[in-house]
Structure formats: C-alpha cells, structure tokens
Amino acid sequence: MKNLTVCFLILFALCLFNSSAKAQVVLDPIKDQYVQQSITTPFATTSADSLLRVRASATGSVTVNRNSYVRYDISKVKGTLTKAELSMTVQLAANNATPAVPDRADIHAVDDTWDPATLIWTNQPTAGALLASLEGVAPVKAADFPKPVFKVVVTDYVKSKLTSAASVISFVLSDDKLSGADLRPYSSRCLRSMGQLPVQLILTGVTVGVEDVENQIPTTFSVSQNYPNPFNPTTTIQYQLPTAATVSLRVFNTLGEEVSVLVNKHKEAGTYQAQWNAAAPSGVYYYRLQAGGYVETKKMILLR
C-alpha cells in the first residue's frame, strides 16, 4: 500500500509539472505593413506609424482599398499546440463611427515572400485559404479608450505550419465583401504605454516556460496591458527589456497593499511574460514593473 501511495504521489507531481509547463505564448509581429490600391510605392514605416488598415469601398472604388500583412517568428515554439488566436486591438476610422453595415476583416493564409520595404498593392502575395473572419466590429471612435480587443481562431493553420517545421508564419487581413469597412488594428509600432497592443498571435498549450518567450530584442522598456482584462482567475502580463536588468513585477490592491510577487530576479534583454493566477476577491488591482530606472504601473480588473 505504501508503494502504491508513493507511485500515486509521483504521478500526481508529474501531472502538475506538465500542466505548469504548458504556457500561453503571445507573439508580436516581427514584420507588419499595409498596402493601398492607389499607392504605387511602399510605405515608409516609422515609429509613428502605429496603425494598420483594413478597408474596402462600398461603391467599388479602387482608390481606397487596403490590406494588412503580419508575420510571426514561430521557430522557437515547441510542444503540442491546443489553440491559436489572432488578437487585435481595433479602432474605426474617425470618419466611420457609424458604418452602414458591420465592419469586417477576413484573415487569410499567405506565403512569406512579402517584405515591408518593397510591398505594394500590385506585388502583394495572393491570399490563400480563408481562415477566419472578424465580423460586426462595433463603432468605436478613434479617440475612445480603451479600444476593444477582438480575437479570431486560426488553430488548424498554425498547427499545419508547426508540423511542417516552418520558422515564420504570415497572414493577410482584408475585406473580401467590399462592405465599406475601415478598420484600424494597431501595428508593432503602437504605443504600449497607452495600452495599445499590436495584432498578436496567441498560442496556448505549447510547452515553454511562461517567462521564456524569445523574440527580437526590444528597443525600449515597456509593460503591456494584461490579457485578458477583465479576467478570472488567470491573466498574462508581457514586458520588454532592451538591456539586462533586475526586474520586479508585483501586484497591489487599491489600498496599496502588496498582493503577489510575480517576478523578482535579474533578467537578460528580451520579451517575457508572467502569469497571475489570482487567489483574491473581485476588484481593481494594480501591477507595477520596475526594471533598472524604469517604473510603470497599470490597472487590471479581476471579475469573478
């Protein structure tokens, strides 16, 4: 009986280890760009170019149509993928706050031959299979905050790319129905300090450490808005370090009392994630990242 008990405890511990190793990995685009039908030269992407575009004319005009491209590095993703989603923070154009029909973005598979430096409407890759559609986006004025986050499931396609040992994966966002849509998802050059997030690829179930998401070296210190928000009971916080630093990531309640320490260690430059599995009552909480001389605090909502 004693041996059986020991075996049971070992199996239980192994199950806990395996489940804790499974993480939700959030990947930012390594390249993104949009094209416009009437523009014959590539856009010069700058830090101020914070928005992508998905637009189609309601009248059939060929001067306003726009498609957006996003690419991700999946070379370091390991394990068994259970779910993949594209998550985008979307605003409508200021002149499209009351669209006649629901706005729509169709997500297609696309090959990886495009490059932002040369991409224009006439040489854009042919859209492949329709993977999903983002439909019925509510009218949100450009000045509204926070912007809503929309998600579309692309699991089967991402699984097929991982199975083929692909190192990168690309999507094109377009409007196939010429509905007069004018959506503006945020690009990789968005202002994270304002709670904006780019079109992210969220992978669930892959066996990598929660804090070991490897990506391109960031250029600035930053901490993103937690995702999801509101949440129950687990949420993910992503932060970026352009240089090595001692990192402190802590959660506080509205009284300023420390609730949890998520990170307290020296970290090399890179993009990381931490998860908070809240054992706390519903309410407003704050998380504070300190790294070197950088300090930033953001608010999140636990809603049970």
C-alpha positions, 0 to 999 in steps of 0.5 A: 500500500505504501508503494502504491501511495508513493507511485500515486504521489509521483504521478500526481507531481508529474501531472502538475509539472506538465500542466505548469509547463504548458504556457500561453505564448503571445507573439508580436509581429516581427514584420507588419505593413499595409498596402493601398490600391492607389499607392504605387510605392511602399510605405515608409514605416516609422515609429509613428506609424502605429496603425494598420488598415483594413478597408474596402469601398462600398461603391467599388472604388479602387482608390481606397482599398487596403490590406494588412500583412503580419508575420510571426517568428514561430521557430522557437515554439515547441510542444503540442499546440491546443489553440491559436488566436489572432488578437487585435486591438481595433479602432474605426476610422474617425470618419466611420463611427457609424458604418452602414453595415458591420465592419469586417476583416477576413484573415487569410493564409499567405506565403512569406515572400512579402517584405515591408520595404518593397510591398505594394498593392500590385506585388502583394502575395495572393491570399490563400485559404480563408481562415477566419473572419472578424465580423460586426466590429462595433463603432468605436471612435478613434479617440475612445479608450480603451479600444476593444480587443477582438480575437479570431481562431486560426488553430488548424493553420498554425498547427499545419505550419508547426508540423511542417517545421516552418520558422515564420508564419504570415497572414493577410487581413482584408475585406473580401465583401467590399462592405465599406469597412475601415478598420484600424488594428494597431501595428508593432509600432503602437504605443504600449504605454497607452495600452495599445497592443499590436495584432498578436498571435496567441498560442496556448498549450505549447510547452515553454516556460511562461517567462521564456518567450524569445523574440527580437530584442526590444528597443525600449522598456515597456509593460503591456496591458494584461490579457485578458482584462477583465479576467478570472482567475488567470491573466498574462502580463508581457514586458520588454527589456532592451538591456539586462536588468533586475526586474520586479513585477508585483501586484497591489490592491487599491489600498496599496497593499502588496498582493503577489510577487510575480517576478523578482530576479535579474533578467537578460534583454528580451520579451517575457511574460508572467502569469497571475493566477489570482487567489483574491476577491473581485476588484481593481488591482494594480501591477507595477514593473520596475526594471533598472530606472524604469517604473510603470504601473497599470490597472487590471480588473479581476471579475469573478 
